[in-house]
Amino acid sequence: MAEIYASENFRRKTMGKEFANNNKTYMAKAEDVERKWYIVNAEGIALGRLASQVAMILAGKNKPTYTPHVDCGDHVIIINCDKVLLTGKKLEQKYYRYHTGYIGGLKEIQYKKLMSEKPDFAVYRAIKGMLPKTPLGRKMLTKLRVYKGSEHNHQAQQPIELKIEG
């Protein structure tokens, strides 16, 4: 066995081009990224499922050219967000909490009230929470548009309809 490893053939194979790494890693550049426009009908879809899949598209993780340090994502338009579902008892038990910045300024809004008054904000916050908390994540979030009804003003971009199971 030792003579196999010491042979000239083995040395040539290991030192030669056969073991060289020819598979180069592709790193996308910001100016080379092609962006598409997607439209999602949120009617009857669970909020968490919608948010996680839209966050993946905004980050570009659905593309083979995904690069972690480049914004590779596409634009997403969400319509009918007022008809999104919250499963279980989340409407009564879940709260949106925020702090005003003053002493004792912790505020709570029940999701039942939030979904009836500002459903677009609830969907926006759910998606925002699933994106990176960095300048890149904030840039990704600028490609999201959320609308209460079925009307939007992005027909010129010719969005592709995206089906989300939920």
N, C-alpha and C positions, 0 to 999 in steps of 0.2 A: 504494500500500500504506500509506503514511503517513497518508493521510486516513481509512483504516478505523480505525486505532488512535486517531486524534484525534476520531473521531465521538462524538456524544452517546450513541448506543446502546451502544457498547463500554464507555464510562465507567460507564453505568448498570448494565450487567451485572456488571462487576468490583466495583463498590462496593455493589451491591444484595444482595438476599437469595439470589440464585442461587448465589453462590460462598461463602456462609456455610457453616461446617461444622456440619451438622445431625446428624452421626453422633457421638453422645456415647459415650465409652469407659465401659464398665460396670466398676465397682470393687466387688467383693463385700465385704460386711461379715461379721464373724465370727458375729454373731447371726442372719444371714439364710441361712447355709449349711445346706442339707439334706443329711444324712448317710445313706448306705445301708450295709448290711452285705453283704459278699460272702464266699463260701466258695470256696476253691481246693483242688482235689485235686492234690497235687504228685507223684503217682505217675507215673513215667516221663518227667518233664519235666527238662530241663537246668537246673542251679542258676542260672546266669547269666540265662537267659531268664526264669525264674520271678522272680528278684530284680528285674530291670529293669521288668517289667510290673507287679509288685506295688508297687514304689516309685512308679511313675507314678500308680497309683490312690490311694496314701496321700497323695501331694502334691496330687491333684485335677486333674492335667493331662489327664485324660480327659473333663473337663467343659467346656462352653462358657463357664462363669462363672469359669474359673480366674483367680486373681489372685495374683501372686507373693508379696505380703507378708501374705497371709491363709491360714490352714490350711483349704483347701477340700476336703480329701480325705475318703475314706470308710473305714470299718472293714473290715479284711481278716482272715479266719480261714484259716489254712493247715493242712490235715490231710495225713496220710501223708507227712510230710517225711522220714521214714526211707527212703523209696523214691525220693528225688530222685536224678538222675543227674549224674555228673561225667564229661565226655567226655574221650577221649584217655587220657593217662597222668597225669592230674591227681591221682588217688588216691595215686599213689606219689611224684610230683614236687612237688606243691603242699603248702605248710606254712602253718599258722596261727601267726603270731609275735606275741608280746606281751612286755612288759618289766615286771618286778616292781617296779621303782623302786630296787632295790639295785644296787650295783656288780657287773657281770657277770651281771645278772639277766635276760638275754634268753632267753626260752623258745621252743621250737619244738614244735609237734605236727603230725605228718603227717596229712593229710586222711583217710587210710584209717582211722586210729585215731579221729579226731574224728567222722567220719560213723558209725562203729560205736557210739561211746559217747554222743555228744551231737549227733545230727543236727539237732535243733531249734535249737541254738546256732549251728551252721554256716549254716543258712538265715537266721536272725535277723541274723547279722553280715554276710552278703552283702547283705541288703536295707538294713541300716543304712549300709553303705558307699556306697550309691547315693542316699541322701537328703542334703540340705544339712547341713553341719556347723555349725549355728546353733541358737539356742533354738527357732526354728520347726521345724527338722528333728527336734529331740528331741520336740517336741509331736506331730509327725506319727507318730513311731515308737510312741507310746503307743497308737495305734489298730491295732496289729498283734498278732495272737495266732497262735502256732505250736504245733502239736501233733504228736507222733510218730505216733500211731495215727489211726484214723478217728473216734474219739470226741472230742466237744467239748461244752462246757456252755453254748452260746449259741443253743439252739433258740428261746428266747423272742424273740430279735431277728429271727427269720425271715430268715436270710441267703439271698441270691440266688446260685445256683451260677454261677461264672465259669469259662469254658473258656480255657485258655492252651495255644496250640500249641507244641509243643517236641519 
